[in-house]
Amino acid sequence: MSENFHKIRLPKWDTEDPELWFQLCEDTFTIAQCEDQKVQAILVQRELPQSVTATVRQYITKPNESSRYADLKKAILARLLRPSR
C-alpha cells in the first residue's frame, strides 16, 4: 500500500473537532489498507496547518519510526483538547 499513498485523500483539517478529524483519517486509512505508521504520519502532516505543526515539531523532525503516527496524534490532541467539565 505504501507505494500508492499519494492516492489517499484525507479530509481537510478541522480546528473545531480534531478528535473527529483523526477518526475520519483513520477510517480512510482502514479503507485504503494503510497500516504503515510513517505513511499515516506523513499524510496527516500534509493536512495540518503550520500553527499545529509548529507545536509538535519534535514529533515530525525526530520521530520514533515504530510509533510515528500514534505519537504525532497523541501530541496534537494533548495540545488542542481541553478537559471537559
Secondary structure, DSSP 8 states (H G I E B T S, - for coil): -GGGGGG-------SS-HHHHHHHHHHHHHHTT---HHHHHHHHHHHS-HHHHGGGHHHHHS--GGGHHHHHHHHHHHHH-----
